[in-house]
Structures are given as structure tokens and as C-alpha cells.
């Protein structure tokens, strides 16, 4: 939010429940309004890193297009191969 007044592009990505830190109704409503204002500018992006949070942002803000930009961790070289005990 602090960058909104600079006239530069803003990228806001919800990674887990976008309202974290806005504990009161007033603060959350103001954040929703600011996200709507951010999304209204075609130079800005309001996105989420998973489908649940994208739908969550859409539901509570009314923003229609919230793209999902998944995390990329390929640079770590790690792999995950879960197994179940027999």
C-alpha cells in the first residue's frame, strides 16, 4: 500500500490469506478498497500463488481477474517424492 502513491506499477501477490495483519473490519475493508484500486490500473497486477487464495481474493474484493502465479522452487535442485507405508 505504501507504494500506491508513487505512480509506479504495483504487483500484489497473495501467498496466504491476503488480509493477514488487518485484524479489524475497518482495516480489512480499507485493504479491499486499495486492492480494487490497484487492480483497476492496467499497469498493476493483483495475483495469488495458489488457486484457493485467488478465489479468496475474488470473493472478498469482487476483483474478477486474479491470476495464479505459482511458486517456483526449481532453483533449489531438491525433489519431493512422497511414499506411503505399505
C-alpha positions in Angstrom: 0.0 0.0 0.0 2.8 2.4 0.7 3.9 2.3 -2.9 0.4 3.2 -4.3 1.2 6.9 -4.3 4.4 6.7 -6.4 2.7 6.2 -9.8 4.7 3.1 -10.5 3.4 -0.4 -11.3 2.4 -2.4 -8.3 2.4 -6.2 -8.1 0.4 -7.6 -5.1 0.6 -11.4 -4.7 -1.5 -13.1 -2.0 0.5 -16.0 -0.8 -1.7 -16.9 2.2 -4.9 -15.2 3.2 -4.3 -11.7 1.9 -5.8 -9.9 4.9 -3.2 -11.1 7.4 -2.3 -8.1 9.6 -5.7 -6.5 9.1 -7.4 -7.7 12.2 -10.3 -5.2 12.4 -13.2 -4.9 10.0 -12.2 -1.3 9.2 -8.6 -2.2 8.2 -9.7 -5.2 6.1 -12.3 -3.1 4.2 -9.7 -0.4 3.5 -7.3 -3.0 2.2 -10.0 -4.4 0.0 -10.7 -0.9 -1.4 -7.0 -0.4 -2.0 -6.7 -3.8 -3.8 -9.6 -2.9 -6.0 -7.9 0.5 -6.8 -4.6 -1.3 -7.5 -6.4 -3.8 -9.8 -8.2 -1.1 -11.7 -4.9 0.2 -13.1 -3.9 -2.0 -16.1 -0.2 -1.4 -15.2 -0.8 -3.2 -11.9 -1.3 -6.9 -11.0 -3.3 -8.4 -8.1 -2.5 -12.1 -8.1 -2.2 -15.2 -5.8 0.3 -18.0 -5.6 -2.4 -20.7 -5.4 -6.0 -21.2 -6.6 -7.6 -21.0 -3.2 -6.1 -17.6 -2.4 -7.1 -16.4 -5.9 -10.7 -17.4 -5.3 -10.5 -15.9 -1.7 -9.3 -12.5 -3.1 -12.1 -12.6 -5.7 -14.7 -13.5 -3.2 -13.9 -10.7 -0.7 -12.9 -7.9 -3.1 -15.0 -8.5 -6.2 -11.9 -8.4 -8.4 -12.8 -10.5 -11.4 -9.3 -11.5 -12.7 -6.9 -12.7 -10.1 -4.2 -14.8 -11.9 -2.4 -17.6 -10.2 1.4 -17.3 -10.2 2.7 -20.5 -8.5 5.9 -20.5 -6.5 8.9 -21.7 -8.4 11.5 -23.6 -6.4 13.3 -25.4 -9.2 16.5 -23.4 -8.4 16.9 -25.4 -5.2 17.7 -28.6 -7.1 15.6 -30.5 -4.5 13.0 -33.1 -5.3 10.0 -34.4 -3.4 8.8 -37.9 -3.9 6.4 -38.9 -1.1 5.6 -42.5 -0.4 3.1 -44.3 1.7 3.9 -47.1 4.1 2.7 -50.5 2.9 
